[in-house]
Amino acid sequence: MIEIEILDPVFSKINKPEVVIPILSYKKVIYKQTPFNYKQKKYKTVTVVDGNIFLTGLVNRIESWLKQNDIPYSIKKENIDLLLSEIKTTSPKLKRITLRPDQERLVEAAIREKRGIIISPTGSGKTILAMAIISAFPDSKVLYLAHSTSIIEQTKEELEKQFPDQVSSSLSKNKRITITTIQNIKNHIALNKIIDVDITIVDEVHHAGVWKGMYYKVMTRNISPVRIGFTATLPTQKEKILCIEGLFGPVIDELTLKEGEKMQILAKPKVKLIPVKKMPSLSELRKYKEIYAKAITKNRHRNRLIIQEALNKMKENKTTLIIVKEIEHGNNIQQLAKKLYNIEIPFVQGKTETETREKIRKTFIEKKIKCVIATAVWKEGVNIPTLDCIINACGGKSELSTLQTVGRGLRKTDEKEIVEIIDLLDPYRYLAEHSIMRIQLYAKNNWL
């Protein structure tokens, strides 16, 4: 008989950990550098059970596996049931906002399960979902976390409208709702303090998939029994999935991109592919970093294509967001636009002050600025509903990263039903393969 005991919202124990190792382990992969590239190499199997202790969010995974394999088991959960019994719930209600049927379904799942991940596309109203969930726990202390100051600032503004005099940016203020970055809350636990709240809500929860990372350190010092994470896309690596699930719980409901498009609550992406002219001098390069630097970051021909596409959109009175990976690349595009066309394009990056970012964002929404360059700080979680076009200037092969880029423009308005995605097809080693992978993603979603 397998005996499981839920000790608290963070940890549980099992009497025979060896039985569940197949589902609580993953292959650790490292990359060994050769003279020309990185060679993938499988490493040892890593289990996420420490002795007989594991993260409580994995209980559902274990229970499902035991049932499928007809293995007798028992679960002792009096501790967690007692904590949850003390939390009062009511019907969600927001001022001046009526939930759509899909939003009602997702909120009900969160209230019912009280722990887990909700997958909902960018532009579908995750902030409204979070506020509705908070409204359903009227007497509970809430901690709202995200990884970027931009997300925190715009979400805090909405929370204060719904819950006046209840919102603070610091746990020390002892308000009902604390909203802050994961970096700030990590400083709180550095003082050896326990986070004593009833509910924790995390936006862009896919960032929590790092063992011993910031979210792990915070959430294992957090005794909130109700834990809800939001994301548009979960990672595919088992290592990350086990970590996120362990800290928060399994996926409890989902609104897919196709559902959002069919329900006409999301803009339809339309992809335009721009071939980049091949330069023979770059074909001889072999190392990825060198190829990326010369074929993308410093490639004046490619950067002119990007600027020209943005100029075309400006003439149509449309707004364009240019996504770059490296600061040098953003600087190069910005300087080239100034030199060739005498156009000043704001560049939002990590060192840009929060107040400045917000000023640019609001001016961009009002279309007083027609084009902005941004690094990953604006790749996700930033609300720009009037955005018409996104230029993926940084390439890349990650499905998650590409979907995050597309997600910047998915918010639908009365004036916008389609968002244009401009992608550059690079003809060089590695980069060409990455371009093909992005095309496959676009084709799968019927965006070409």
C-alpha positions in Angstrom: 0.0 0.0 0.0 1.3 3.4 -1.0 0.7 5.9 1.7 0.8 9.6 1.0 0.5 12.4 3.5 0.1 16.1 2.6 2.1 17.8 5.3 1.3 21.4 4.3 0.7 23.4 1.1 4.4 23.1 0.2 5.5 19.5 1.0 4.1 16.0 1.2 5.7 12.6 2.0 5.3 9.1 0.6 6.3 5.8 2.3 7.6 4.2 -0.8 9.2 6.9 -3.0 10.9 4.3 -5.3 7.5 3.4 -6.7 6.8 6.9 -8.1 10.3 7.7 -9.4 9.3 6.9 -13.0 6.9 9.9 -13.1 8.8 12.2 -10.8 12.1 12.1 -12.7 13.6 13.6 -15.8 16.6 13.4 -18.0 19.1 16.1 -17.2 20.6 17.5 -20.4 23.9 19.4 -20.7 25.5 21.0 -23.8 29.1 20.3 -24.4 30.9 22.8 -26.6 32.8 21.7 -29.6 35.0 24.0 -31.7 32.0 24.9 -34.0 28.8 24.4 -32.0 27.1 23.0 -28.9 26.6 19.3 -28.9 23.6 17.9 -27.0 24.4 15.2 -24.5 22.1 13.2 -22.2 23.1 13.2 -18.6 21.8 11.3 -15.6 18.2 10.8 -14.5 17.2 13.3 -11.8 14.3 12.6 -9.4 12.4 15.4 -7.7 11.8 13.3 -4.6 14.1 14.2 -1.7 14.2 11.1 0.5 10.5 10.6 0.9 9.5 14.3 0.6 8.1 15.9 -2.6 6.3 19.0 -3.6 2.5 18.9 -2.7 1.4 20.1 -6.2 2.6 16.7 -7.6 0.0 14.8 -5.5 -2.5 14.8 -8.4 0.1 13.5 -10.8 1.0 10.6 -8.4 -2.6 9.7 -7.7 -3.5 9.6 -11.4 -0.5 7.3 -12.1 -1.3 5.0 -9.2 -4.9 4.7 -10.5 -3.8 3.9 -14.0 -1.5 1.2 -12.8 -4.0 -0.3 -10.3 -1.6 0.3 -7.3 -3.4 0.6 -4.0 -2.9 3.9 -2.2 -4.2 6.2 0.5 -3.9 9.9 0.9 -4.0 11.6 4.3 -4.9 15.3 3.7 -6.4 16.5 7.0 -3.8 19.3 7.3 -4.6 20.9 4.0 -8.3 20.3 4.4 -8.3 22.2 7.7 -6.5 25.2 6.1 -8.9 25.3 3.2 -12.0 25.0 5.4 -11.0 28.3 7.0 -11.1 30.2 3.7 -14.5 31.7 2.9 -15.6 31.8 -0.8 -18.4 33.6 -2.5 -19.6 34.3 -6.1 -17.1 36.4 -8.0 -18.2 40.0 -8.7 -16.4 42.9 -10.3 -17.3 46.6 -10.7 -18.4 47.5 -14.2 -17.2 44.2 -15.6 -19.3 41.3 -16.7 -17.5 38.0 -17.2 -17.8 36.2 -20.5 -18.9 32.6 -20.3 -15.3 31.4 -20.9 -14.1 33.6 -18.1 -16.8 32.3 -15.8 -15.6 28.8 -16.5 -12.0 29.5 -15.8 -12.8 31.4 -12.6 -15.1 28.6 -11.4 -12.3 26.1 -12.0 -9.9 28.2 -9.8 -12.4 28.6 -7.0 -13.3 24.9 -7.1 -9.8 23.4 -7.3 -8.1 26.2 -5.4 -4.7 25.1 -6.8 -3.4 24.8 -10.3 -2.6 26.4 -13.6 -5.0 28.3 -15.9 -3.8 28.5 -19.5 -5.3 31.5 -21.3 -4.0 33.4 -24.3 -2.5 36.8 -24.2 -5.4 39.3 -24.8 -8.1 37.1 -23.4 -8.2 39.0 -20.1 -6.0 37.2 -17.5 -6.1 40.3 -15.3 -9.9 40.2 -15.2 -9.7 36.5 -14.3 -7.3 37.2 -11.5 -9.5 40.0 -10.1 -12.6 37.9 -10.3 -10.8 35.1 -8.3 -9.7 37.6 -5.7 -13.3 38.9 -5.4 -14.4 35.3 -4.7 -12.2 35.2 -1.5 -13.3 38.5 0.1 -11.7 37.9 3.5 -8.4 36.3 2.3 -5.0 37.8 2.2 -3.7 37.7 -1.4 -0.1 37.9 -2.8 0.0 38.7 -6.5 3.4 38.0 -8.2 5.0 38.6 -11.6 8.5 38.8 -12.9 8.4 42.3 -14.4 7.7 45.8 -13.1 5.7 46.6 -16.3 3.2 43.8 -15.5 3.0 44.8 -11.8 2.4 48.5 -12.6 -0.4 48.0 -15.0 -2.0 45.2 -13.0 -1.8 47.3 -9.8 -3.6 50.1 -11.5 -6.5 47.7 -12.3 -6.6 46.1 -8.8 -6.8 49.5 -7.2 -9.9 50.3 -9.2 -11.6 47.1 -8.1 -10.3 47.0 -4.5 -9.7 50.6 -3.3 -7.6 51.0 -0.1 -6.9 47.2 -0.1 -3.8 47.1 -2.4 -0.1 47.6 -1.5 3.3 46.9 -3.0 4.8 45.5 0.2 3.8 42.7 2.6 4.9 44.9 5.5 2.0 47.3 4.9 -0.4 44.5 5.9 -3.0 45.3 3.2 -5.4 42.5 2.0 -3.7 42.4 -1.4 0.0 42.7 -2.0 1.2 43.0 -5.6 4.9 43.0 -6.2 7.7 41.4 -8.3 9.2 38.0 -7.5 12.5 39.8 -7.1 11.1 42.0 -4.3 9.4 39.1 -2.5 12.7 37.2 -2.6 14.3 39.9 -0.5 11.5 39.3 2.1 12.4 35.6 2.4 16.1 36.5 2.5 15.3 37.9 6.0 14.3 34.3 6.9 10.6 35.2 6.9 7.7 33.0 6.1 5.1 34.3 3.6 1.9 34.0 5.5 -1.0 34.6 3.0 -4.1 32.7 2.0 -3.8 33.0 -1.7 -0.9 33.4 -4.1 -1.6 34.3 -7.8 1.3 34.3 -10.2 1.2 35.9 -13.7 3.4 34.3 -16.4 3.9 31.3 -14.3 6.0 29.5 -16.9 8.9 31.5 -15.4 8.6 29.3 -12.3 10.0 26.2 -13.9 13.5 26.4 -12.4 14.5 24.1 -9.6 16.1 26.2 -6.8 15.3 29.4 -8.8 13.6 32.5 -7.4 10.0 31.2 -7.6 11.1 27.9 -6.0 12.7 29.7 -3.1 9.7 32.0 -2.6 7.0 29.4 -3.0 8.6 26.9 -0.7 8.6 29.6 2.0 5.0 30.5 1.2 2.3 28.7 3.2 -0.7 29.9 1.1 -3.0 26.9 0.5 -4.6 28.5 -2.5 -2.2 28.8 -5.4 -3.2 29.8 -9.0 -0.8 30.4 -11.8 -1.6 32.0 -15.2 0.2 31.5 -18.5 -0.5 31.6 -22.2 1.8 28.7 -22.9 3.5 26.2 -20.6 7.0 24.9 -21.3 7.4 21.5 -22.9 10.4 20.3 -20.9 9.5 17.7 -18.2 12.0 19.3 -15.8 10.2 22.6 -15.9 6.7 21.1 -15.9 7.5 19.1 -12.7 8.7 22.2 -11.0 5.8 24.4 -11.9 3.3 21.7 -11.1 5.0 20.9 -7.8 4.8 24.5 -6.7 1.3 25.3 -8.0 -0.5 22.1 -9.1 -1.7 20.7 -12.5 -3.5 22.5 -15.3 -7.1 22.9 -14.1 -8.6 24.6 -17.2 -7.6 26.1 -20.6 -8.8 28.5 -23.2 -7.0 27.8 -26.5 -6.0 30.2 -29.2 -8.3 28.6 -31.6 -11.2 28.9 -29.2 -10.4 32.5 -28.6 -10.3 33.2 -32.3 -13.6 31.3 -32.9 -15.3 33.2 -30.1 -13.9 36.4 -31.7 -12.3 37.6 -28.5 -8.8 37.5 -30.0 -7.4 39.2 -33.1 -6.4 36.8 -35.9 -2.6 36.7 -36.5 -1.6 37.1 -40.2 2.0 36.3 -40.9 4.1 38.0 -43.6 7.4 36.3 -44.3 10.3 38.4 -45.5 13.3 36.6 -47.1 16.7 38.0 -46.2 19.3 38.2 -49.0 22.1 35.8 -48.5 25.6 37.3 -48.3 28.4 34.8 -49.3 30.8 36.2 -46.7 28.5 35.1 -43.9 28.1 31.6 -45.3 31.5 30.6 -44.1 30.7 31.2 -40.4 30.3 28.2 -38.1 29.8 29.4 -34.5 26.3 30.3 -33.6 27.2 33.4 -31.6 29.3 34.8 -34.4 26.6 34.0 -37.0 23.9 35.7 -34.9 26.0 38.8 -34.3 26.9 39.3 -38.0 23.7 37.9 -39.7 21.2 39.5 -37.3 22.6 42.0 -34.8 25.0 43.9 -37.1 23.4 43.1 -40.5 22.6 46.5 -42.0 20.7 45.0 -45.0 18.4 43.1 -42.6 18.0 46.0 -40.3 17.0 48.2 -43.2 14.3 45.7 -44.2 12.9 45.9 -40.6 12.9 49.7 -40.6 11.3 49.8 -44.1 8.5 47.5 -43.0 7.9 49.7 -39.9 7.8 52.8 -42.1 5.2 51.2 -44.4 3.0 50.6 -41.3 3.5 54.2 -40.2 2.2 55.4 -43.5 -0.9 53.3 -43.0 -1.3 54.9 -39.5 -0.6 51.6 -37.9 1.6 50.9 -34.8 4.5 48.5 -34.9 6.5 46.8 -32.2 10.0 45.6 -33.1 11.1 42.7 -30.9 14.9 42.2 -30.4 16.9 39.9 -28.2 20.1 42.0 -27.7 20.5 45.6 -26.7 23.1 46.1 -29.4 20.6 45.0 -32.0 18.0 47.5 -30.7 20.6 50.3 -30.7 21.6 49.4 -34.3 18.1 49.6 -35.6 17.4 52.8 -33.6 20.5 54.5 -34.9 20.0 53.4 -38.5 16.4 54.7 -38.5 17.7 58.0 -37.3 20.6 58.2 -39.8 18.6 57.0 -42.9 15.2 58.4 -42.3 15.6 60.9 -39.4 13.1 58.9 -37.4 13.3 58.7 -33.6 12.1 55.2 -32.4 11.9 54.7 -28.6 13.8 51.7 -27.4 12.5 49.9 -24.3 15.0 47.7 -22.5 15.9 46.5 -19.0 17.5 49.7 -17.9 14.5 51.8 -19.0 12.9 53.3 -15.9 9.5 51.9 -15.0 7.9 55.4 -15.2 9.4 55.9 -18.7 8.2 52.5 -19.9 4.7 53.3 -18.8 4.7 56.7 -20.4 5.9 55.1 -23.7 3.3 52.3 -23.4 0.4 54.7 -22.9 1.5 57.0 -25.7 1.9 53.9 -27.9 -1.6 52.8 -27.1 -2.9 56.2 -28.1 -0.9 55.9 -31.4 1.0 59.2 -30.7 4.0 57.0 -31.2 3.8 54.7 -34.2 6.8 52.4 -33.6 8.7 51.1 -30.6 11.7 48.8 -30.3 11.8 46.5 -27.2 13.8 43.6 -25.7 12.2 40.8 -23.8 10.9 43.2 -21.2 8.0 43.8 -23.5 7.8 40.4 -25.0 5.1 39.3 -22.6 2.7 40.6 -20.0 2.4 44.1 -21.4 -1.0 45.4 -22.4 -1.0 47.3 -25.8 -4.5 46.6 -27.2 -4.2 48.9 -30.2 -1.0 47.2 -31.5 -1.3 46.5 -35.2 1.9 44.9 -36.2 4.8 43.0 -34.6 8.2 42.5 -36.3 10.1 39.5 -35.0 13.6 40.9 -35.5 15.3 38.4 -33.2 14.4 35.1 -34.9 14.6 32.1 -32.6 13.4 28.5 -32.5 11.4 28.4 -29.2 7.7 27.8 -29.7 7.0 29.4 -26.3 9.1 32.5 -27.2 7.4 32.8 -30.6 3.9 32.5 -29.2 4.8 35.2 -26.6 5.9 37.5 -29.4 2.7 36.9 -31.3 0.7 37.4 -28.1 1.6 41.1 -27.8 -0.9 41.8 -30.6 -3.7 39.4 -29.8 -5.9 41.9 -28.0 -8.9 42.6 -30.2 -10.5 46.0 -30.3 -13.5 47.5 -32.3 -10.9 48.8 -34.8 -8.7 45.8 -34.9 -9.6 42.2 -35.9 -6.2 41.2 -37.4 -2.7 41.6 -36.1 0.2 41.3 -38.6 3.3 39.4 -37.7 6.3 40.1 -39.8 9.0 37.5 -39.7 12.4 37.5 -41.4 13.7 34.3 -43.0 17.4 34.0 -42.5 19.4 31.8 -44.9 22.4 30.9 -42.7 23.4 27.9 -40.6 21.2 27.4 -37.6 19.1 30.5 -38.4 17.5 28.8 -41.4 16.5 25.8 -39.3 15.0 28.2 -36.7 13.1 30.0 -39.5 11.6 26.7 -40.7 10.5 25.8 -37.1 8.7 29.1 -36.8 7.0 28.6 -40.2 5.8 25.2 -39.0 4.3 26.8 -35.9 2.5 29.5 -38.1 1.2 26.8 -40.5 0.0 24.7 -37.6 -2.1 27.6 -36.3 -3.3 28.6 -39.8 -1.7 32.0 -39.6 0.1 32.0 -43.0 
